[in-house]
């Protein structure tokens, strides 16, 4: 019999929050598909509204609290640039390669997050966690290959260019997620969201003025176009607001593993909302990802002792990091 006491409340919260974030990502995908059907192709503009909401909401909280900054502002500026370009590159890749390639290569974010957290944040990964990662990725790869046709593999005007864009975007996602984990654990969540929103909005405005000016002029703003456009922004705002909480509890790798279920949630929505038929392998893959998440999250007594030892050893190191972050504020 499974002993759920080994999980703990924080782990159960992390699993539940991960799936809420996955559903939010799924909703953004449906919003984007609706916009694409209407001929609207302005990914940076969609993300811009999310960054504005982050800046307004969390910036207002910052002004109300009037606390000194815990990190240098230009770190947040770099993070904003990385985050905007990661979103842009992955969306741009759809113009050149197939959705199958996007789904497979987007998993590159997971090994990137594993390496970066291990190298920079000194996170230790026991064999159970690595096994959980393998199970999760295997589940997604299985469902993708079950639905691949030879025509889809060769689709796209320039598959090599598209694949390179995905890999670059996935790498930037890994950098962004791990950077956010660092700031959440060593600086301040509200400060992170406020400055990510501010600098993300600034970078987006510059990019929109260069790449999407004409596209925005040609949009006919009917209710059918405005609803998914603003719905996308609201879902992204809620997603970005929840990400730091999950990063605080379980880290960047757990975040990216949780988001693997977004494709499966999309399948379930198609089944119940649109009454579509899908291959049975989708359900096998969904189960595999869930099992992988549980294996990754499982903690035994040795894990708990190691975590306590790391926490005690990291107190002094965290204080030194905080001093470095505040040194030029």
N, C-alpha and C positions, 0 to 999 in steps of 0.2 A: 504493500500500500504506500502511496506517495505521501511523504511527510512534508506538508506545505509550510510547517513552521520554519523549515530551513530557508524558505524564501524570504520571509520578513515582509513587513508592510511596504517598505521602500521599494523592494523589487517588484511586488505586485502593482504598485503605483506606476513604476517605470514601464512595465509591460502594457498596462492599460493606456497610459499616456502615449506610448509609442504607437499604439493602434489608432488613437484619436488623431495624432499627427499624420499617420498614414492615410486616414480617411480624408483629412483636409487636403493632402496632396492629390488624392484621387479626385476630389471636387474641382481642384484647379485644372486638372487634365480635362474634365468634362467641359468646364467653362472655356478653355482654350480651343477645344474641338468645335464648340458652338460658334466661336468667333471665326475660326478658320473656314467653317461652312459658309459664313457670310462674307468671306473674302477679306477679313481683317487680319493683317499680319504686322502687329506692332508689339513684340514681346517686351521690349524695354519700357514702353509706355505703360503696359499692364503692371509691371513691377514697380514703376515710379510711384503709383498711388499707395502701394504698400509701404514704401520707404517714407512717404510723407506722413502716413498714419503713425508709423513708429516714432518719427521725430516729434510729432505733435503730442501724442499721448505720453510717451516716456520722457520727452523733453519738458513737458509741463510738470511731471512728477519731480524731475531733477531740480527745476527752478523752485518748486515748493519746498523741497528738502534743504536746498542751499548747502549741500555738502561739498567739500573739496574733491577734485578729481582724483581717482585712484590709479589712473594710467595716463600716459602721454597721448595727447589728442591725435598725433600723426599715426599712431598705431591703429586707431580706429579708422582713420582716413584710408590706410592701406587695406584694411579689412573690408571697408565699403567698396573699394575698387575691385578687389578679388571676388566679392560676392556678386556684384552686378555682372561682371564678365563671365563668371561661372554660369549664371542663368542664361546669359546671351548666347554663349558658345553651344550649350546643349540644345537650346531651341533652334538655333541656326543650323545645326547638324541635320535636322529633319528635311531640309531642302536638298540635301546631297546624298543621303543614305537611307536605308530602310529602318522601320520601327524595330525590327528584330535586332539589328546592330546596335541601336540606341539602348534597348533593354539590356543586352548582354554587356556592352562595353561600359555602361553606366555603373555596373558593379565594381569597376576599377576604383571607385571611391572607397570601398571597404578596405582593401589592402593598403591604400594610401593612408587612411585614418589609423589603421593598425600600426603602420610603420612610424607615422608622425607622433602618435601618442607614446609609442615605445621609445622613440629616439629623443623627443623633446620634453615630454611630460613624465618620462620614466615609468610609464604604466607597465605592470607585469601581467603577462597573459599565460595562464596555466593551460595545460592540454585540453581541459574541458571547454574553455572558451574558444580555442581554436577549432575544436570539433564542432561546436555550435555554429561558428562562422561557415565551416565547410558544408554543414547540413542546410543552412539557410540558402547559400549560393547555389548548391546543387538543386534545391527545390525550384528556384527561379529558372535555372538553366534548363531543367527538365520540361517545364511548361512552355518555355520559349521554343525549344526544339520540337516539341510535340505539335506545334502550330506553324512550323516553318515550311514554306514551299520553295521550290527552286526559283520561281519567278520573284519571290520576295527577296531572296538572297542577292539577286542581281539588280534589284530595283534601286533607283536613285541616279541622279545625273553624274555624280562623282563620288562613288562609295569610299574610296581611299581618303579623300578630303573630309568627307563626313565623319568617318571613323576617327581621324586625327582630331577633329573638333570635339568629338565626344570625350576622347581620352584627355584632352586638354581641359575641358570643362569639368570632368569628373575629378581630375587632379586638383583643380581650384576648389571644388566642393570639399575635398578632403582637407585642404589647407584652411578653408573658411570654418569648417566644423571644429577642427582641432584648436584653431585660434579662439573661437568662441568658448570652447571648453576651458581654455586657459584663463580667459578674462572672467568667466563666470566663477571660477574657483579661486582666483587671485585678485580680482578687482570688484566689480559690482554689476549685477544683472541689469538694473535700470539704466545705469550709465552706458553699458554696452548697447542696449537696444536704442537708446536715444541717439548716440553717435553713429551707430550703424545706419539708422534711418536718415540722419542728417547728411552724412557723406554719401550714402547710397543714392539719395535724391539728387545731390549735386552731380555725381557722376552720370546718373540717368538723364538729367536735363541736357548735359553736354552731348551725350551719345544720341539722344532723341533729336537734337537740333542738327546733328550731322547725318544720321541714318534714317530717321523716321518722320521727318517734317512733312514730306509729300504724302505719306501714307495717312497721317492724321488729318490732313486737309481733305482727303478723299472719302473719309468715313461718313456715312449717313447715320447720324445718331438717333436711331429709332429705339423703341423700348426693347426690341429683340436684340439690339447690339449693346445697349447700355447695361441691361441686367447682367449678362455674363461677364461684361467688362468689370463692373464694380463688384460683382460676386467673387470674381477671381481675386481682386485686391483684398477683400474682406477675409477670404479664406487664407490668403498668404499672410495677412497681419496676425491672424489667430495662430497660424503655424509658427511664424517667427517668434511670437510671444511664448509659445509652449516649448520651443526648442531649448532655451537656456535651462529650463526646469529639468528636462530629461538629461541634458549634459551634466548638470550638477549631480544628479542621482547616479547615472550609469555611464556617462561618457559618450564620445563621438562615435565609437564603433557600434554601440547599442542603438544609437539613433539611426545609423545607416542600415543596420540589419532590420530594424522595425519598419523602415520605409519600403523594404522589399515586398511587403504584403500589399502595397498600394495597387499593383497590377491585379492581384487577386480580388481585392475589394471592387475594383472596376468590373471584373467579370461577374461578381455576385449582383452588382447593380444592374448590369445588362440582363441578367437572368430574370430578376424579380420586377424591374421597372420596365424593361423593353421586351420581356418574354423571349429572349434569344436562347438558342441552344449552343452549348459550348462542350468542348472535349472533356472527358472525365479526368484527364491528367491535370487539369487546373485544380481540382479538389485535392489530388495527391500532393501537388506542389504547395498548395496553401497549408496543408497539414505538415509538410516537411519544414516549411519556414517557421511555423508555430513551434514545432518540436525543437528546431534549432535555437529559437529565442529562449525557450525554457532551459535547454542545456547550457546556453551561454550565461544565463542568469543564475543558474543553480550554484549555491554556495555551501560548502561543507565546513566543518569545524576548522580545518587547516586554512581554508580561504579566509575565514573570519579572523583567525589569529594573525595571518599575514596582512590583512587589511588594517587591523588595529596597530600592528607594528609599523606599517607604512605611514599611517596617519600620525603616529607619535613622532616618527623620524622626519616626517614632512613639515611639522609645525615650524621648526626653525628655518627650513628652506623656504617655506611660504612667506615667512616674515621678511626674509632677505629679498625675495622676489617683489614683495609689496614695496619695500624701500627703493628698489630699482625703478619700479613703475612710477613712484611718486617723486623721484629724484629731481626731475626737471619741470614738475608741475608748478 
